């Protein structure tokens, strides 16, 4: 899997699991401390996310990194 595909999968999965947990982007701002524009850029694969930040997002939606990068 190439880098762009990993970023796209992570973003799509973040949005999917966030919505499934009934969390808005504003809720994610409160839970992670990240800006709304950063969250949007991650969900649309416009930003390369660090492993530490990826883990933070995964924990908020109660998923593993593996679950966050797999194809939906």
Buried (B, 14 or more C-beta within 10 A) or exposed (E): EEEEEBBBBBBBBBBBBBEEEEBEBEBBBEBBEBEEEBBBBBBEBEBEBEEEBBBBBBEBBEBEEEEBBBEE
